[in-house]
Amino acid sequence: MKRIGLASLAAAVLFGCQSDKPLTPPGGPLAEIRDAEHNQGNAFFFWLPPTVQQRPPATQVFSRALRPVVTIRNLCPNGGTVRTFSGPQIQVSNDHYLANWHTDEDNLDPACTYRMTVSVGSHDLGFADVDVVSSGRELRNVNTNEFIPLLDDGTLPIKFFIGVGSLCRQEAGVDCGEGTARPDENTTIVTTNGRAGTFIPAGAVAREVTIIIESADHNPDEPCIRGLLGPTFEGTSTADGNSCYDFRTDPPLSQINESGLFNTHVTVGICADFGNLPHASVDLLQIFQLDLVDGEPSVQPLNNVPAPFLRCDPAFSPSFGSARRGVLDLATRALGSAIGPLALLAGPPRPLFAATRATMFDLGAGGSTDGFSRFVWSLPSEVIVDFDHAVDKSTVAPGTVVNALYSHVGVTFSRTNPDGLCPGTAVYASATNAEQNNVTVCPEGVSPEFSDEEYGAIVAHFAIPSVRACIEFTPITRNDQSGAGYIEALDVDGGVLDRADSRSDLAQQTICVSGGESLDGISSVRFAGTGSRFAVFDNLFFARVLPPIQ
């Protein structure tokens, strides 16, 4: 009788420079169990009775949203795959997965060893080498502390536990969430700490795919994402989690959907630890996404959307999404008990709604995206509004009213004279006579140059005071009169803090103002052609006063 059988949980794998441990060592298979309790296996994978006599862990969250696969192979030469269990063939309960192997259907050879492997996506989580015996007497002689005995033509219940974190880096402090998105279902996945999550609507994927969300620890001296404009007020890791997360699919989305992207936009959510930031600053936090475009890193801000699957979102709803999987239920309950009543923000540390705050984040804790990568929340200290692109980098059509278009980066626009030429209150992005949009008081179809005397000025109002602001200026000659323009920095009462006038030459130029000695900074800036002289304006830049996080 052979005494070889058992499963060795392959220490999973996952990210960065980690590599998979081989399931089959050189020289042939070993008779061993490798799970969280045996042979330094994956800390989140456990064989359960009657497969192995051990209890599920009391301190882990059961990852019931996965779609594991059990593969049984004959390890004899030319043995091959005997049977595969997947989908509805694997039962899921509140604390385990179960597949029943009816061996009488597979004509097993007692001279061979059979390996049971549990995998999720491309990750092998564990295996057991089974000792097939032909009689009850041999069955009694198998050491069940070391081997999995199987009486030929009997039924072996294959029972196991997978905890949330099995597909993430096996490191202390990593906040992880995992699950399976399916083509015909809404899917909501939240990390163990409740700090990050995603909502994937039905139709977003063409076939089942494993979703992994994982906090990305980074050097506190290094930004989570390089390339955010200027110095940033950026989320940093804390004892409770992280504000920088990697979202990915297994296999890659390029192997799931023909486009390589989600078929519809999905929501990523992150809870931000914003300390004592004032409400005006909190409302300007954005989720930024890092992508590779033609091999080069590209950083893109996401459109803010509600993330009601996170407790830090003002629209939080425990019943959000039709597929309420165990990770979501347990994570949100755990977060609630850890932070108590909520008060503010979020496509994850203390909630974006901190328990001690009375204000509420207005727009939600999520961002809308068509693909996964690295995400972080941030408040850039420097902002450029080019009037060609919206906050999410989408194209602004000529003639678009921009009064509130850039409100979520902290600037809105108005006019000083609604009764002048091109009357009204709208401020426009206009491409007339230009290859790119300018900012103007006139609608599309009318030349974008304007003057203070005949049209009034444009005022840019800052949600957070600025220390410096600039506008690009192009003088326009009319009636043999050379163009000229100005920009003024205003305090909260409308008083002039600083003024800059254009140079006398006709070249395109940038003119800037500062807050000077004002402790309150620049509340708004006003710009126009000087008097009756005309100018075109574009590319507003401002640098914020950022309060330190506490």
C-alpha positions in Angstrom: 0.0 0.0 0.0 1.2 3.5 -0.8 1.4 6.0 2.0 1.5 9.1 -0.2 -1.2 11.5 -0.3 -2.0 15.0 0.7 -2.1 18.4 -0.4 0.4 21.1 -0.3 -1.1 24.5 -0.4 1.0 26.4 -2.8 2.0 29.7 -1.3 0.2 31.9 -3.6 1.8 34.5 -5.4 0.9 37.6 -6.4 2.3 40.8 -7.1 5.5 42.7 -7.6 8.6 40.7 -7.3 7.0 37.8 -5.5 6.9 34.5 -7.4 4.9 31.4 -7.1 6.2 28.4 -5.2 6.2 25.4 -7.4 3.5 22.9 -6.6 5.7 20.0 -7.8 9.2 20.0 -6.5 12.1 18.6 -8.5 12.3 14.8 -8.3 8.6 14.2 -8.1 5.7 15.1 -5.8 6.0 15.1 -2.0 3.4 13.6 0.2 2.4 16.6 2.2 -0.4 19.0 3.0 0.4 22.6 2.4 -2.1 25.0 3.8 -2.1 27.6 6.5 -1.3 25.0 9.1 1.0 22.8 7.1 4.4 23.4 5.5 4.2 27.2 5.5 1.4 27.4 3.0 -0.9 30.3 2.2 -2.1 31.9 5.4 -5.6 32.2 4.1 -6.2 28.7 2.9 -7.3 25.8 5.1 -8.3 22.2 4.3 -11.3 21.3 6.5 -12.8 18.0 7.9 -13.2 15.4 6.7 -10.4 16.3 4.2 -8.1 17.3 7.1 -9.1 17.4 10.8 -8.7 21.1 11.6 -11.1 24.0 12.3 -11.6 27.1 10.1 -9.8 30.2 11.5 -11.9 32.3 13.9 -10.0 35.5 13.0 -10.4 35.6 9.2 -13.2 36.7 7.0 -14.5 33.9 4.7 -14.0 34.9 1.0 -17.3 33.5 -0.3 -17.4 35.7 -3.4 -14.7 33.7 -5.2 -15.2 31.0 -7.9 -12.6 28.4 -7.0 -11.7 25.4 -9.2 -10.7 22.0 -7.9 -8.6 19.9 -10.3 -7.7 16.3 -9.7 -4.7 14.9 -11.5 -3.2 11.4 -11.7 0.5 11.8 -10.9 1.5 8.6 -12.5 3.3 9.0 -15.8 0.9 10.0 -18.5 -1.9 10.1 -15.9 -3.3 13.5 -16.8 -6.4 15.3 -15.4 -9.0 13.0 -13.9 -11.7 15.5 -13.0 -12.4 19.2 -12.5 -15.0 20.8 -10.3 -16.1 24.4 -10.9 -19.1 26.7 -10.8 -22.2 25.1 -9.3 -20.3 21.8 -8.8 -18.7 23.5 -5.8 -21.1 24.4 -3.0 -20.5 27.5 -0.9 -21.8 28.0 2.7 -21.1 30.7 5.3 -17.6 29.3 6.1 -16.5 26.8 3.5 -16.5 25.4 0.0 -17.3 21.8 -0.7 -17.0 19.5 -3.7 -18.0 15.8 -3.5 -15.7 13.5 -5.5 -17.5 10.3 -6.4 -14.4 8.2 -7.2 -16.4 5.2 -8.6 -16.9 7.3 -11.7 -13.2 7.7 -12.4 -11.7 4.2 -12.3 -8.9 5.0 -10.0 -5.7 3.0 -9.8 -4.5 2.3 -6.2 -0.9 2.2 -7.6 -1.1 5.9 -8.4 -1.2 9.1 -6.4 -3.9 11.6 -7.1 -3.4 15.3 -6.5 -6.3 17.6 -5.6 -5.5 21.3 -6.4 -7.6 24.3 -5.5 -7.1 27.4 -7.6 -8.7 30.8 -8.2 -7.9 32.4 -11.5 -4.3 31.8 -12.2 -3.4 31.3 -8.5 -3.0 27.8 -7.1 -4.0 28.0 -3.5 -3.3 24.5 -2.3 -3.2 20.8 -3.1 -3.5 17.4 -1.4 -2.0 14.2 -2.6 -4.5 11.4 -2.0 -3.6 7.8 -0.9 -6.0 5.5 -2.7 -6.4 2.1 -0.9 -8.4 -0.9 -2.0 -9.7 -2.3 1.3 -11.0 -1.1 4.7 -8.0 -2.7 6.5 -5.6 -0.6 4.5 -7.7 2.4 5.1 -7.4 2.0 8.9 -3.6 1.8 8.6 -3.3 5.3 6.9 -1.9 8.0 9.2 -4.6 10.6 8.9 -2.4 13.2 10.6 -0.2 13.1 7.5 -2.2 11.7 4.6 -5.6 11.9 3.1 -6.9 8.3 2.8 -9.4 7.4 0.1 -11.2 4.0 -0.2 -11.4 3.2 -3.9 -14.9 3.6 -5.3 -15.9 5.7 -2.3 -16.9 9.4 -2.1 -14.4 12.0 -0.8 -15.8 15.3 0.4 -13.3 18.0 -0.6 -13.9 20.8 1.9 -11.8 23.9 2.3 -11.8 27.5 3.6 -10.5 30.5 1.7 -10.0 33.7 3.7 -10.0 37.3 2.3 -6.4 38.0 1.5 -5.5 34.7 -0.2 -4.8 36.4 -3.5 -2.9 39.4 -2.0 0.6 39.8 -0.8 1.2 37.7 2.3 2.4 40.7 4.4 1.1 42.2 7.6 -1.0 45.3 7.2 -2.2 44.6 3.6 -5.8 45.5 3.2 -7.3 43.1 0.6 -10.6 42.4 -1.1 -11.3 39.7 -3.7 -14.2 38.2 -5.6 -15.5 37.1 -8.9 -17.3 39.4 -11.4 -19.8 37.7 -13.7 -21.3 38.9 -17.0 -24.9 38.7 -15.9 -24.7 40.0 -12.3 -23.9 43.2 -10.5 -20.8 42.6 -8.3 -19.7 44.5 -5.3 -16.4 43.8 -3.5 -15.1 45.6 -0.4 -11.7 45.1 1.3 -11.4 43.6 4.8 -10.9 46.9 6.4 -13.8 48.5 4.5 -11.4 51.2 3.1 -11.7 50.4 -0.6 -14.0 48.6 -2.9 -15.5 48.4 -6.4 -18.9 48.0 -8.0 -18.9 46.2 -11.4 -22.3 46.3 -13.1 -23.8 43.5 -15.1 -22.5 43.5 -18.6 -19.1 45.0 -17.7 -17.2 41.7 -18.4 -17.7 39.1 -21.1 -17.0 36.2 -18.9 -16.2 35.4 -15.3 -13.1 37.1 -13.9 -11.4 37.3 -10.5 -11.2 40.8 -9.0 -8.4 41.6 -6.6 -8.1 44.9 -4.6 -4.9 45.4 -2.6 -3.4 48.2 -0.6 -0.1 49.2 -2.1 2.4 50.0 0.6 4.9 52.6 -0.5 7.9 54.5 0.9 6.6 57.5 2.9 9.2 59.5 1.0 7.8 58.4 -2.3 4.5 59.3 -3.8 2.0 56.5 -4.6 1.7 57.9 -8.1 4.4 60.0 -9.6 3.3 62.8 -11.9 0.4 64.3 -9.9 0.6 68.0 -10.7 2.9 69.8 -8.3 3.2 69.0 -4.6 0.1 67.2 -3.4 -1.9 66.8 -0.3 -2.0 63.0 -0.8 -3.3 60.1 1.2 -0.6 58.1 3.2 -0.6 54.8 4.8 -1.8 54.5 8.4 -2.0 51.7 11.0 -5.5 50.9 9.8 -4.9 50.7 6.1 -3.7 52.7 3.1 -4.9 55.4 0.7 -3.2 53.8 -2.3 -4.7 50.7 -3.8 -4.1 48.4 -6.8 -7.2 47.1 -8.5 -6.7 44.3 -11.0 -8.4 41.4 -12.7 -7.2 37.8 -13.1 -6.7 37.0 -15.9 -6.0 40.5 -17.2 -8.9 42.4 -18.7 -7.3 42.2 -22.1 -8.1 38.5 -22.0 -11.7 39.0 -20.9 -13.1 41.7 -23.1 -12.1 42.3 -26.7 -11.5 46.0 -26.1 -9.2 45.3 -23.1 -11.4 47.6 -21.1 -14.7 47.1 -19.1 -17.7 47.1 -21.4 -19.3 49.7 -19.2 -17.7 52.1 -16.6 -17.2 50.6 -13.1 -16.9 52.4 -9.8 -13.8 52.3 -7.6 -14.1 53.7 -4.1 -11.4 54.7 -1.6 -11.9 56.1 2.0 -9.5 58.9 2.6 -7.9 59.9 5.9 -8.2 63.6 5.7 -7.4 64.6 9.2 -8.7 68.1 10.0 -9.0 69.4 6.5 -11.7 72.0 6.1 -14.8 71.1 4.3 -13.8 73.1 1.2 -10.6 71.1 0.9 -12.3 67.8 1.5 -14.8 68.4 -1.3 -11.9 68.8 -3.8 -10.3 65.5 -3.1 -10.2 63.3 -6.2 -9.3 59.7 -7.0 -6.4 59.6 -9.5 -5.6 56.6 -11.7 -2.2 55.6 -13.0 -2.2 53.9 -16.5 0.4 53.1 -19.1 -0.2 54.8 -22.5 2.2 53.5 -25.2 4.5 52.4 -22.4 4.5 55.7 -20.6 2.8 56.4 -17.3 -0.3 58.6 -17.5 -2.2 60.0 -14.6 -5.9 60.7 -14.9 -8.4 62.1 -12.4 -11.6 60.3 -12.3 -15.1 61.7 -12.4 -16.5 61.7 -8.9 -19.5 59.4 -8.3 -21.2 57.9 -5.3 -19.7 54.7 -3.8 -22.6 53.6 -1.6 -20.9 50.3 -0.9 -18.4 52.1 1.4 -19.5 53.4 4.8 -17.4 56.5 4.3 -19.7 57.6 1.5 -22.7 59.8 2.4 -24.9 57.6 0.2 -23.9 54.4 2.0 -26.5 51.7 1.7 -26.0 48.2 3.2 -28.2 46.8 0.5 -26.4 48.4 -2.4 -25.9 46.1 -5.4 -27.8 42.9 -6.1 -25.0 40.6 -5.2 -24.4 41.0 -1.5 -21.4 38.8 -1.0 -20.0 37.9 2.4 -16.9 40.1 2.2 -19.1 43.2 1.8 -21.4 42.3 4.7 -18.6 41.5 7.1 -16.3 44.3 6.1 -18.9 47.0 6.4 -20.0 45.7 9.8 -16.4 45.6 10.9 -15.7 49.1 9.8 -18.8 50.4 11.5 -17.8 48.9 14.8 -14.3 50.2 14.4 -15.1 53.9 13.7 -18.5 54.4 15.1 -20.9 57.0 13.6 -19.6 58.5 10.3 -19.3 62.0 9.1 -17.2 62.3 5.8 -15.3 61.2 2.4 -13.6 58.9 -0.2 -12.6 55.8 -6.7 -9.2 54.3 0.4 -7.4 54.8 7.1 -10.0 56.7 9.0 -13.1 57.0 6.8 -13.4 59.7 4.3 -16.2 60.6 6.6 -14.5 60.8 10.0 -16.4 60.0 13.1 -15.5 63.3 14.7 -16.6 65.5 11.8 -19.9 67.2 11.3 -19.6 68.0 7.7 -20.3 65.7 4.8 -18.4 65.1 1.6 -20.8 66.3 -1.1 -20.0 64.1 -4.2 -19.2 60.7 -2.9 -16.3 58.4 -2.3 -16.0 56.9 -5.7 -14.5 57.4 -9.2 -15.8 56.1 -12.5 -13.3 54.2 -14.8 -13.2 51.8 -17.7 -10.2 50.0 -16.5 -8.2 48.9 -13.4 -4.7 50.0 -12.3 -3.4 51.9 -9.3 -5.6 54.5 -7.6 -5.0 57.1 -4.9 -6.9 60.0 -3.5 -5.2 63.4 -3.6 -5.7 67.1 -3.5 -3.1 68.6 -6.0 -1.7 71.9 -4.8 -1.3 73.2 -8.3 -4.1 73.2 -10.9 -4.1 74.0 -14.6 -7.5 74.6 -16.4 -6.9 74.5 -20.1 -10.6 74.8 -21.2 -9.9 72.0 -23.7 -10.4 69.2 -21.2 -12.8 68.6 -18.4 -11.8 67.4 -14.9 -11.7 63.8 -16.1 -9.6 64.7 -19.2 -12.6 64.3 -21.6 -12.8 66.8 -24.4 -14.7 70.1 -23.9 -16.7 70.9 -27.0 -16.5 74.5 -28.3 -19.3 76.6 -27.0 -19.5 74.8 -23.6 -20.5 76.9 -20.7 -17.8 76.5 -18.1 -19.2 78.5 -15.1 -19.3 75.3 -12.9 -17.5 72.9 -15.2 -14.3 72.9 -13.1 -15.9 73.2 -9.7 -14.5 69.9 -8.5 -11.0 71.2 -9.0 -11.9 74.2 -7.0 -12.7 77.0 -9.4 -15.9 78.5 -10.8 -16.3 81.4 -13.3 -18.6 84.5 -13.5 -18.8 87.8 -15.3 -18.7 91.4 -14.0 -21.0 92.9 -16.7 -24.0 90.8 -17.9 -25.3 93.8 -19.9 -22.3 94.4 -22.1 -21.6 93.1 -25.5 -22.3 89.3 -25.6 -24.8 89.9 -22.7 -25.6 87.2 -20.2 -24.0 85.4 -17.3 -22.4 82.5 -19.1 -18.6 82.1 -19.5 -17.7 79.9 -22.5 -15.0 77.7 -23.9 -14.7 78.9 -27.4 -12.5 77.6 -30.3 -13.5 80.3 -32.8 -10.4 81.5 -34.7 -8.2 79.0 -32.8 -7.2 75.4 -32.8 -7.9 75.1 -29.1 -10.5 76.5 -26.8 -10.1 79.9 -25.1 -12.2 81.2 -22.2 -14.5 84.1 -23.2 -17.7 85.9 -22.5 -19.0 85.3 -26.0 -20.7 82.1 -27.3 -19.3 80.0 -30.1 -19.5 81.7 -33.4 -18.3 85.1 -32.0 -14.6 85.9 -31.8 -13.4 85.0 -28.3 -11.4 88.3 -27.7 -13.0 90.7 -25.3 -12.3 93.9 -23.4 -13.2 95.2 -20.0 -14.9 98.4 -21.2 -17.2 96.8 -23.7 -17.8 93.3 -22.4 -16.7 93.3 -18.7 -14.2 90.9 -17.1 -14.2 87.2 -16.2 -13.8 86.3 -12.5 -12.4 83.0 -11.4 -13.5 82.1 -7.9 -11.3 79.7 -5.8 -12.8 77.3 -3.4 -9.5 77.2 -1.5 -7.4 80.4 -1.3 -4.5 80.5 -3.7 -1.0 82.0 -3.3 -0.4 82.5 -7.0 -2.4 82.6 -10.2 -1.5 83.0 -13.8 -3.4 83.4 -17.1 -2.1 83.0 -20.7 -2.7 86.2 -22.7 -2.7 86.9 -26.4 -3.2 90.5 -27.5 -5.5 91.2 -30.4 -5.1 94.3 -32.7 -8.3 96.1 -33.6 -8.8 99.4 -35.4 -5.1 99.9 -35.4 -5.1 99.7 -31.7 -2.7 97.1 -30.1 -4.3 94.7 -27.7 -3.5 94.6 -24.0 -4.8 92.8 -20.9 -4.5 92.4 -17.2 -5.2 90.0 -14.3 -6.0 91.1 -10.7 -5.8 89.1 -7.5 -8.8 89.8 -5.2 -9.3 89.2 -1.5 -12.5 87.8 0.0 -14.1 91.3 0.0 -13.2 92.0 -3.6 -10.2 94.3 -2.7 -7.2 94.2 -5.1 -4.2 92.4 -3.7 -2.1 92.4 -6.8 -2.3 93.3 -10.5 -0.2 92.3 -13.5 -0.5 94.0 -16.9 0.6 92.5 -20.2 3.8 93.6 -21.9 3.6 96.1 -24.7 4.7 93.7 -27.4 2.2 91.6 -29.3 3.6 88.2 -28.3 1.7 85.5 -26.5 2.6 85.8 -22.8 1.7 84.6 -19.3 0.8 87.1 -16.6 0.7 86.2 -12.9 -0.4 87.7 -9.6 0.3 86.7 -6.0 -1.4 87.0 -2.7 1.4 89.2 -1.4 1.4 89.6 2.4 -2.2 88.6 2.7 -2.6 85.7 5.2 -5.9 84.7 3.7 -4.5 84.3 0.1 -6.2 85.0 -3.2 -10.0 84.5 -3.1 -10.5 85.2 -6.8 -8.8 86.6 -9.9 -10.3 89.0 -12.5 -9.0 89.3 -16.0 -9.9 91.0 -19.3 -8.6 93.2 -22.1 -7.5 96.5 -20.8 -10.1 99.3 -21.3 -11.2 99.2 -24.9 -8.2 97.1 -26.0 -8.8 93.4 -26.8 -7.2 90.2 -25.7 -7.8 86.4 -25.8 -7.2 84.3 -22.6 -6.5 80.7 -22.0 -4.8 78.2 -19.6 -5.6 79.4 -16.0 -3.1 78.2 -13.4 -3.4 78.5 -9.7 -1.4 77.3 -6.7 -3.4 76.6 -3.5 -2.7 77.2 0.1 -2.9 73.7 1.6 -3.4 73.2 5.3 -1.3 70.5 6.9 -2.9 67.2 7.7 -3.2 66.6 11.5 
